[in-house]
Amino acid sequence: MDALVVKDLYKAYGNDVAVGGVSFDVKDGEIFGLIGPNGAGKTTTLRVISTLLTVTSGELTVYGKSVTEEPNEVRKIISYLPEDAGAYKNLTGRQYLEFIAGFFTSGSTKKEMVDRGVGIANLGERIDSKVDTYSKGMMRRLLIARAIMTQPKLAILDEVTSGLDVINATEIRGIIKDLSKEGTSVLLSSHNMFEVEYLCDRVALIDKGKIVADGAPDELKKEYSANNIEEVFIKVVRG
């Protein structure tokens, strides 16, 4: 069963069409990249899939469950990390993970979930420091831990390494690779084309609310006579 199937998705705000007939699928266990310029409809699409926005028209299923008809069931098997996510700054990192875990489980399984999150965050002794003392990289690691400690079937990650230094970004990419190897499907959006090419099994390029190119990175490079995905991106958007 596919992790995600999006068929003819439309999302409009009055007369303003943000997403105009998008279709793509994410295979079970793969890392799929949704890329495009600012305002292309990436984040809107991710928010619709995450059940945070309602659908104007179209069909979306996550492991066979309808996003529109079974949103509560979908929420049980996904995790969404937006680019602008934050955490409660008056809590320590550990307390924040405990707070989030409480929405999913209790008792010994809650402790297991929190321990898993602490391991993913890999903040050492700083896991017991207040969140308001964290650097941006530390905060992002905590938020990624929050997003994937629940072991979602589909992780939806928006600009997951935005603004991070090389070391933190590299470590987070490693976490995503490991997550996929453990069986979680990943849908991510990123402006970092190196990151997209390194991480993604397949890519869809969205522009002006429509999918304008899709395929494996090597296939797209061959199709557009490009040396890398960044060149593909530029050729498609300008073309």
DOKEFI-690513 format. One record per residue (C-alpha): residue number from 0; residue in three letters; x, y, z. Coordinates in Angstrom, 2 decimals. Layout:
N
- i, aa, east, north, up
- NUM, ALA, X, Y, Z
...
end
This chain:
239
- i, aa, east, north, up
- 0, MET, 0.00, 0.00, 0.00
- 1, ASP, 1.25, 3.48, -0.86
- 2, ALA, 2.07, 5.75, 2.07
- 3, LEU, 0.32, 8.70, 0.44
- 4, VAL, -1.84, 9.22, -2.62
- 5, VAL, -2.83, 12.74, -3.69
- 6, LYS, -5.27, 12.97, -6.60
- 7, ASP, -6.26, 16.25, -8.24
- 8, LEU, -5.89, 18.33, -5.08
- 9, TYR, -7.33, 21.83, -5.21
- 10, LYS, -7.11, 24.34, -2.39
- 11, ALA, -8.56, 27.79, -2.90
- 12, TYR, -9.13, 30.82, -0.71
- 13, GLY, -12.04, 32.53, -2.39
- 14, ASN, -10.87, 33.28, -5.92
- 15, ASP, -7.22, 32.70, -5.02
- 16, VAL, -6.12, 29.20, -6.02
- 17, ALA, -3.14, 28.12, -3.89
- 18, VAL, -2.98, 24.56, -5.21
- 19, GLY, -4.53, 23.80, -8.58
- 20, GLY, -4.90, 20.12, -9.36
- 21, VAL, -1.86, 18.47, -7.76
- 22, SER, -1.38, 14.70, -8.03
- 23, PHE, 1.49, 12.56, -6.72
- 24, ASP, 2.12, 9.53, -4.53
- 25, VAL, 4.65, 8.49, -1.91
- 26, LYS, 5.65, 4.84, -1.80
- 27, ASP, 5.88, 2.93, 1.45
- 28, GLY, 9.28, 3.49, 3.05
- 29, GLU, 10.60, 6.09, 0.61
- 30, ILE, 11.76, 9.67, 1.11
- 31, PHE, 9.84, 11.94, -1.26
- 32, GLY, 10.71, 15.57, -1.87
- 33, LEU, 8.18, 18.29, -2.75
- 34, ILE, 10.15, 21.29, -3.99
- 35, GLY, 9.40, 24.61, -5.64
- 36, PRO, 9.86, 28.37, -5.38
- 37, ASN, 8.29, 30.48, -2.63
- 38, GLY, 4.53, 30.71, -3.00
- 39, ALA, 4.33, 27.64, -5.23
- 40, GLY, 1.91, 25.76, -2.95
- 41, LYS, 4.32, 23.43, -1.09
- 42, THR, 3.40, 24.34, 2.47
- 43, THR, -0.30, 24.52, 1.65
- 44, THR, -0.13, 21.00, 0.25
- 45, LEU, 1.68, 19.72, 3.33
- 46, ARG, -0.85, 21.35, 5.64
- 47, VAL, -3.75, 19.82, 3.74
- 48, ILE, -2.17, 16.36, 3.96
- 49, SER, -1.58, 16.95, 7.67
- 50, THR, -5.34, 17.68, 8.14
- 51, LEU, -4.62, 21.26, 9.25
- 52, LEU, -6.36, 22.74, 6.20
- 53, THR, -9.55, 21.55, 4.57
- 54, VAL, -9.62, 20.39, 0.96
- 55, THR, -11.47, 22.42, -1.66
- 56, SER, -11.61, 19.33, -3.89
- 57, GLY, -9.60, 16.20, -4.60
- 58, GLU, -8.81, 12.89, -2.93
- 59, LEU, -6.02, 12.23, -0.42
- 60, THR, -5.29, 9.00, 1.40
- 61, VAL, -2.58, 8.10, 3.92
- 62, TYR, -2.08, 4.33, 4.03
- 63, GLY, -5.59, 3.94, 2.66
- 64, LYS, -7.24, 6.31, 5.15
- 65, SER, -9.04, 9.34, 3.73
- 66, VAL, -7.68, 12.70, 4.86
- 67, THR, -11.12, 14.28, 4.41
- 68, GLU, -13.32, 11.48, 5.76
- 69, GLU, -11.05, 9.95, 8.43
- 70, PRO, -8.87, 12.84, 9.68
- 71, ASN, -8.64, 11.49, 13.23
- 72, GLU, -7.38, 8.13, 11.93
- 73, VAL, -4.85, 9.90, 9.69
- 74, ARG, -3.55, 11.95, 12.62
- 75, LYS, -2.76, 8.74, 14.51
- 76, ILE, -0.27, 7.60, 11.85
- 77, ILE, 1.37, 10.85, 10.72
- 78, SER, 3.61, 13.47, 12.22
- 79, TYR, 4.00, 17.01, 10.87
- 80, LEU, 6.89, 19.35, 11.58
- 81, PRO, 6.33, 22.84, 10.12
- 82, GLU, 9.20, 25.19, 9.35
- 83, ASP, 8.11, 27.66, 12.03
- 84, ALA, 7.45, 25.12, 14.80
- 85, GLY, 8.38, 26.03, 18.35
- 86, ALA, 8.39, 24.50, 21.83
- 87, TYR, 7.30, 25.70, 25.26
- 88, LYS, 10.27, 27.72, 26.41
- 89, ASN, 9.53, 27.46, 30.12
- 90, LEU, 9.99, 23.66, 29.98
- 91, THR, 13.20, 21.70, 29.77
- 92, GLY, 13.75, 19.63, 26.65
- 93, ARG, 12.89, 16.44, 28.53
- 94, GLN, 9.75, 17.96, 30.03
- 95, TYR, 8.63, 19.06, 26.58
- 96, LEU, 9.05, 15.53, 25.19
- 97, GLU, 7.15, 14.15, 28.21
- 98, PHE, 4.36, 16.65, 27.60
- 99, ILE, 4.03, 15.64, 23.94
- 100, ALA, 4.27, 11.91, 24.71
- 101, GLY, 1.35, 12.29, 27.11
- 102, PHE, -0.96, 12.90, 24.15
- 103, PHE, -0.07, 9.51, 22.68
- 104, THR, 0.47, 7.07, 25.52
- 105, SER, 1.04, 6.62, 29.26
- 106, GLY, 2.92, 4.51, 31.80
- 107, SER, 5.93, 2.50, 30.72
- 108, THR, 5.26, 3.04, 27.01
- 109, LYS, 5.33, 6.79, 27.59
- 110, LYS, 8.74, 6.46, 29.22
- 111, GLU, 9.95, 4.40, 26.25
- 112, MET, 8.71, 7.07, 23.86
- 113, VAL, 10.41, 9.86, 25.80
- 114, ASP, 13.65, 7.87, 26.04
- 115, ARG, 13.51, 7.39, 22.28
- 116, GLY, 13.00, 11.13, 21.81
- 117, VAL, 15.92, 11.95, 24.13
- 118, GLY, 18.12, 9.62, 22.09
- 119, ILE, 17.05, 11.19, 18.79
- 120, ALA, 17.60, 14.74, 20.08
- 121, ASN, 21.07, 13.75, 21.33
- 122, LEU, 21.45, 16.91, 23.39
- 123, GLY, 23.40, 15.33, 26.23
- 124, GLU, 22.99, 17.08, 29.57
- 125, ARG, 21.28, 20.01, 27.82
- 126, ILE, 18.11, 17.93, 27.48
- 127, ASP, 17.44, 19.03, 31.09
- 128, SER, 18.04, 22.72, 30.35
- 129, LYS, 15.21, 25.14, 29.65
- 130, VAL, 14.22, 25.33, 26.00
- 131, ASP, 14.67, 29.11, 26.02
- 132, THR, 18.42, 28.55, 26.43
- 133, TYR, 18.68, 26.42, 23.26
- 134, SER, 20.39, 27.47, 20.07
- 135, LYS, 18.44, 27.16, 16.82
- 136, GLY, 20.17, 23.87, 16.04
- 137, MET, 19.37, 22.45, 19.47
- 138, MET, 15.75, 23.55, 19.14
- 139, ARG, 15.43, 21.90, 15.75
- 140, ARG, 16.88, 18.64, 17.05
- 141, LEU, 14.34, 18.69, 19.89
- 142, LEU, 11.48, 19.34, 17.49
- 143, ILE, 12.57, 16.55, 15.16
- 144, ALA, 12.73, 14.23, 18.17
- 145, ARG, 9.19, 15.30, 19.07
- 146, ALA, 8.02, 14.61, 15.53
- 147, ILE, 9.47, 11.14, 15.12
- 148, MET, 9.64, 9.65, 18.63
- 149, THR, 6.02, 8.59, 18.09
- 150, GLN, 7.22, 6.34, 15.24
- 151, PRO, 4.76, 7.71, 12.66
- 152, LYS, 4.05, 5.75, 9.50
- 153, LEU, 4.38, 9.01, 7.52
- 154, ALA, 6.57, 11.91, 8.66
- 155, ILE, 5.87, 15.26, 6.97
- 156, LEU, 8.81, 17.64, 7.33
- 157, ASP, 8.77, 21.23, 6.07
- 158, GLU, 12.18, 22.91, 5.60
- 159, VAL, 13.63, 20.62, 8.22
- 160, THR, 17.18, 22.07, 8.22
- 161, SER, 16.32, 25.69, 7.44
- 162, GLY, 18.81, 28.10, 8.99
- 163, LEU, 21.03, 25.42, 10.53
- 164, ASP, 24.80, 25.27, 10.31
- 165, VAL, 26.54, 22.55, 8.31
- 166, ILE, 27.15, 20.24, 11.26
- 167, ASN, 23.58, 20.36, 12.59
- 168, ALA, 22.10, 20.05, 9.10
- 169, THR, 24.28, 17.01, 8.33
- 170, GLU, 23.31, 15.30, 11.58
- 171, ILE, 19.61, 15.92, 10.97
- 172, ARG, 19.86, 14.48, 7.45
- 173, GLY, 21.38, 11.40, 9.04
- 174, ILE, 18.41, 11.16, 11.40
- 175, ILE, 16.02, 11.31, 8.43
- 176, LYS, 17.96, 8.61, 6.57
- 177, ASP, 17.83, 6.37, 9.65
- 178, LEU, 14.12, 7.06, 10.07
- 179, SER, 13.46, 5.84, 6.53
- 180, LYS, 15.57, 2.72, 7.08
- 181, GLU, 13.44, 1.91, 10.12
- 182, GLY, 10.31, 1.87, 7.94
- 183, THR, 8.86, 5.37, 8.21
- 184, SER, 7.89, 7.04, 4.94
- 185, VAL, 8.99, 10.67, 4.66
- 186, LEU, 7.50, 13.59, 2.73
- 187, LEU, 9.75, 16.62, 2.93
- 188, SER, 10.02, 20.09, 1.51
- 189, SER, 13.32, 21.94, 1.25
- 190, HIS, 14.92, 24.85, -0.58
- 191, ASN, 18.28, 23.12, -0.23
- 192, MET, 18.68, 21.24, -3.50
- 193, PHE, 21.78, 19.41, -2.26
- 194, GLU, 19.69, 18.11, 0.61
- 195, VAL, 16.88, 17.05, -1.72
- 196, GLU, 19.23, 15.20, -4.05
- 197, TYR, 21.02, 13.50, -1.15
- 198, LEU, 17.92, 12.40, 0.74
- 199, CYS, 15.12, 11.81, -1.74
- 200, ASP, 14.26, 8.67, -3.68
- 201, ARG, 11.86, 10.70, -5.82
- 202, VAL, 11.03, 14.38, -6.25
- 203, ALA, 8.07, 16.43, -7.46
- 204, LEU, 8.58, 20.06, -8.45
- 205, ILE, 5.58, 22.31, -7.85
- 206, ASP, 5.20, 25.75, -9.45
- 207, LYS, 2.18, 28.07, -9.37
- 208, GLY, 0.13, 25.40, -7.65
- 209, LYS, 0.82, 22.62, -10.15
- 210, ILE, 3.27, 19.73, -10.44
- 211, VAL, 5.54, 20.55, -13.38
- 212, ALA, 8.13, 17.75, -13.10
- 213, ASP, 8.56, 14.56, -11.11
- 214, GLY, 10.78, 11.50, -10.92
- 215, ALA, 13.94, 10.13, -9.35
- 216, PRO, 16.77, 12.69, -9.11
- 217, ASP, 18.91, 10.86, -11.69
- 218, GLU, 15.97, 10.63, -14.10
- 219, LEU, 15.26, 14.34, -13.80
- 220, LYS, 18.91, 15.27, -14.32
- 221, LYS, 18.99, 13.16, -17.47
- 222, GLU, 15.68, 14.52, -18.77
- 223, TYR, 16.75, 18.15, -18.34
- 224, SER, 20.44, 17.65, -19.22
- 225, ALA, 21.39, 18.95, -15.79
- 226, ASN, 24.34, 18.23, -13.52
- 227, ASN, 22.28, 18.41, -10.36
- 228, ILE, 18.75, 18.97, -9.04
- 229, GLU, 19.40, 22.68, -8.58
- 230, GLU, 19.92, 23.01, -12.35
- 231, VAL, 16.73, 21.03, -12.95
- 232, PHE, 14.88, 23.35, -10.58
- 233, ILE, 16.11, 26.47, -12.38
- 234, LYS, 15.39, 25.11, -15.85
- 235, VAL, 11.86, 24.03, -14.95
- 236, VAL, 10.89, 27.21, -13.10
- 237, ARG, 12.34, 29.50, -15.77
- 238, GLY, 11.22, 27.31, -18.65
end
